[in-house]
């Protein structure tokens, strides 16, 4: 049964927390996904078997959390993540960010590096509102977004279209991570499928070339798609978290 946290901004966030040793693991989901997804549950099971603390939660407007999805933007969901991590975890955490969650994990690492012991990203989608949406909109879509406040995009995952709001695009411009220095002093493992049609391989390459840090690696999986949820992919996620934890523990002596 999920518990709830009220954030400093007044949003009601649903979460599931497993007690255990540190550094704990926090799963950050993607755009329109929730904490009941395959990757989140698989990682929770792995963490429990390891006796490691684990946290999964829903951003506002997602899953069991309060709020309307169309009212949200990257900054809101970053604030939700920050509130959950600060209030519900002890000590530095290993953040596992999937798709948009990868962007939010990077924002967290930039704003609060003392709270981020390590990073694992899965098809990370930094700056996607600008580079993956606005940049690809037609002149008509841009005009509709500005004049009407939203535009509908087809979805590969649902019969319902994605509604993209003007606020999502404009607020996202204040959260971009690929335009300025992005130091990542913690161990970082990036995972990316070559058959991902939502986040192209070029995004992962751009991210690893842009970020700076002593221990950053990118693993590409031939044929894996954006879901990255096959049994082998799930094993690779857990192994990547384990490798990051081992690096953290080795550095601590």
N, C-alpha and C positions, 0 to 999 in steps of 0.2 A: 504494500500500500504506500503510495507516494506521500511524502510530507511536503510542506509548503514553506517558502521563505518570502517575506516581504522585503523588497530591495529598498535601498535609500531613496530611490526615485518613486517608490510607491507601487511597484509592479509585483504581482503575486506569482512566484515561480515554483513549479512542481519539481521535486527531485527525489532520487533514490540514492541512499548512501550506505556503503558497506564499511564497517570498521576494520582496521588492520594496521599493519606496520607501514612506515614511510620509507622513501617518498611515495605518497599516494598517487593514484592515477585519476585524471579527470577527463571524461569524454565530452568533446564539443561537437555537436551535430551540425548538419548542413541546412541549407535554405529549405524551409518547409518540411524538414524531417523532424523526428522526435526521439525521445530517450528510449523508446521501445524498439528501435531498429536493430537489425541483425548484428551490426558491428558493436553497438553499445552493449547488447546483452552478452555477446561472445566475450567481450573484454571484461565485463563484470564477472563472468564465470571463471575466466583465467585469473583475474585478480583474487577472487575468493579462494581458488585452489592454491594460490601463492601466499595467502594470508596477508594480502596487501590492501590497504585502504583504497576505496574506489567511489567515485561520484559521477552520476549522470543526471542531467536535468533538461528541462524544456525552456527555451527562450520564451519570453512573452509573445503571445499570439501563436505559439506552437503547442502541439500536444495538449497536455493537461493544465498548462499554465493559463493565467488570466490574460485578458487583452485580446485585441483584434489583430490578426496578421497584417492587414493592410495599413494599420497605424504605425507599424514598426519600421526600423531602419538599422543599418549596421551598428551605429553608435548605441542604440537602445540595447541591442543584443550583446554587444561588448560589455555594456554596463551590467546587464543581467549576469553574464559570465563572471565578471569581476566580483560582483556581489556574492555569488554562489561560492566562488573559490575562496574569497576572503573570509566569509562567515562560516563555511562548512568544512574547511580543511585545515589541517595543522602543518605548518612548515612548508617548504618548497614542494611543488607538485610536478609530475610528468603530465603535460597536456597532450592529449591525442585529439587532433582536429581534423574532421572530415569535411572536405569541400569548403563551404563558407566557414566552417569551424576552424579550418586551417588559417584563414584570414584572421579570425578572432583570436586564435592562439598566438599569432604573430603580433597582434595589437597588444595582447596581454604581456608577451615577452618584452615588447618595447616599452610599455608603460610601467610594468612591475617586474623587472628581471629578477628581483630578489625572491619572488614567489614562484618562479619557474625554474625547476631543477633540470628539466629536459623537455624536448619537443618531439612528437611523432606526427607528421602530417600525412593525410591520405587524400590524394588528388586535390591538394590545397588550391583554393581559388581566390588568391589575394587580388583586390582591386577589381573584382568581376563586374561590379555595377558600372564601372567606367570603361574597362577594356573589353568585357564580354557582352555588355548590353548596349550602353550608349554608343560605343564606337561602331556597333553593327546595326544600329537602328537606321531605317530609311528616313528620308526627309519627312515623309508623312507621319511616321511613328514619332519622330522627335517633336513635330508640330503638335500631334495629339497629346503627347505627354505634357508639353508646356501649357497648352491651351485648356485641355480637359482634366489634367492632373493624373492621368493614368493611361496605360496601354496594355492590351491583352496579348500574350505570347502563347503559342501552342506548347504543351508539355508532353514529354516522352513517357512520363510516369503516371499520368492521370488524364481522364477525359476532360477534366476542368482545366481551362487555360491558366497560365500564370498571369496574375494582374501585377504589373510593375508600376509603382507610383512615382510621381515626380519627386516626392520627398526621399524615397529610397535612393534615387540617383543623386540628387543634390547633396543629401547628408553624407552619402558614401564618399564624396569628394574631400570631406574633412578627415577621412579615415584611411586614405591610401598609404600603402607601405612600400611600394616599389618606386617612389619618386624621390625619396630621401634615404639617408644612411639607415641600414637595418642591421645593427650588431646583434648577433646571437651567440653569446659567450658560453651557452650551455650545449650539451650533446644534442644534435638534431638528426633525425632520420626522416627523410621524405620518401614516400611511396607513390608511385604513379603507374597507371596502366597505359599501354600503348594504344588500346582500342577505346579510350575514353573520348566520347564525342562531345561531352559537356565542358571538360577542361582539357584542352589540347596539351600534348607533351611539351610544346613550346613554353607553356606557362611554368611548368616545373623547371625547365632549363633556365628560364629568365629568373626565377626565384633563387635558385642555387647560385647563379652567377652574381646576383645582386646582393644577397645576404653575406655578411662577413662573420667569421667565427672559426675556432680552432678544430671543430669536430662536427662537420656537416657532410652528410652523405645522401645521395639520391639513388634509390633502387627502382628500376623500371621493370614492369612485369609484362612480358609479351602476351598480347591478347586480352588482358584484363580491361574491363569497362569501368564506368564511373562508380558503379555500386561497390566494386572491390570487395565482394562478399562471398566469393566461392570458398570452400573449405581451405584451399591452399592460401588464398588471400588472407583469410582470417588468421591462419597460423602465422603468416608473415607479419601481420600487425602485432600479434602477441610477442613474437620473437624480437621485433624491433623495439617494443617497449622493454623487454627483458634486457636487450643489449644496452639501451639507454640507462636503465637502472644499474647495470653492472659498471658502466663508465662512471656514473655518479658515485657509486660506492667505492670504486677503486680510487677516485680522486680524493675522497674523504679519508682514505687510509684505513 
